[in-house]
Amino acid sequence: MPTNTDFEMPERILLGPGPSMVHPRVLRAMTQPLVGHLDPQFLRLMTETQELLRYVFQTENELTIPISGTGSAGMESGLCNFIEPGDTVVIGVHGFFGNRLCDIAARYGATVRRLDKAWGDVFSPDEIEAELKKQKVKLVGLVHAETSTGALQPMTQMSEVAHRHGALLLVDCVTSLGGVPVEIDEWDVDIAYSGTQKCLGCPPGLAPLTVGERARDVIRERKTSVRNWYLDLTMIERYWGDERTYHHTAPISMNYALFEALRQVKEEGLETRFARHRRHAEMLWDMLEELGLELHVPLENRLPQLTTVRVPQGIDDGAVRRQLLNEYNIEIAGGLGELAGKVWRIGLMGYSSREENIRLLAAALKEVMAAH
Ligand SMILES: Cc1ncc(COP(=O)(O)O)c(C=O)c1O
């Protein structure tokens, strides 16, 4: 590859499950001059980022920070800091990311009781409670917005059930944060994490995390040290807290991007943002149904920011996606796990959630489907 040519990537219309499109303001923020990770200006940006994160998570939790790493780093820190070998955890698995939670928890020595449901279904508090009655459980893990299925897990009563049985409630908000209401304090969620590349409209690279007092007590009472050095919150919080002690070099430019993306969320306002995601999702659903396509998740549990649509019989899933990308510059995704080859996943997240993108996709899909 010649090294004296400009490095250029195509400008795609990203309508998959993430990363979503990034506003030029956020991209520009990443080109700001680099400063040191203890520079007073950067420390100020950190404090403001924490305030903005509390706003999007709708929480007063002091320990609200972006973990360095993608959503999976958020997942891992949400588990490794609270699990000690021999603890029992209950994980609701109704898609690909519930499976990942089980895998990570087991690697930290937990006994994992998995509750399985059809991919696309959601759990009721009674189903969770029935499992909690059987044994002492340290933590219940649920995926709020399952990106592999397009289903939104209701959170009503989930914390009451977990807390009644002495368990912490951990919620994966990777795809939900910034797209649908995430009310950490109102729902009394103990630990929640997200990713920057979905409805926050930022590139992948950071994992917003918030931890409540009940969960912080569990960290304080640990008998063993956290088995993951990099994600050990007792050390990371000294950098994000008053001490500002070095732990690892913060990814400076990524933090600029998150800061700017969060400022945009605040400018738009959460309610307006949720309404925009909903309005555009409804446009998309109408458009897909007009094309004779069937949606995988019933309306009452359907996520606005990620729609799963069944691949019609006889249509080559991959060929349609390739054609959309090669001829129309549009990215949508195929199914994951047991939905592979059965659904397409269409994301309208953050800056991707715009009317013009839906119109473009509608026109492109119509032509591509006719050709197939
Ligand atoms: C619900 C959910 N959880 C966790 C993750 C993992 O995030 P990442 O791929 O950023 O590591 C994803 C990624 O798509 C996700 O959708």
The ligand as a Gaussian input file, in Angstrom:
#p B3LYP/6-31G(d) Opt

LIG

0 1
 C      -26.537000      -4.847000      24.538000
 C      -25.062000      -4.842000      24.310000
 N      -24.244000      -5.116000      25.337000
 C      -22.912000      -5.113000      25.186000
 C      -22.316000      -4.843000      23.970000
 C      -20.837000      -4.875000      23.842000
 O      -20.350000      -3.642000      23.455000
 P      -19.003000      -3.462000      22.586000
 O      -19.213000      -4.179000      21.306000
 O      -18.930000      -1.983000      22.439000
 O      -17.890000      -4.014000      23.369000
 C      -23.134000      -4.553000      22.879000
 C      -22.550000      -4.277000      21.556000
 O      -23.214000      -4.210000      20.556000
 C      -24.529000      -4.561000      23.056000
 O      -25.338000      -4.268000      22.040000

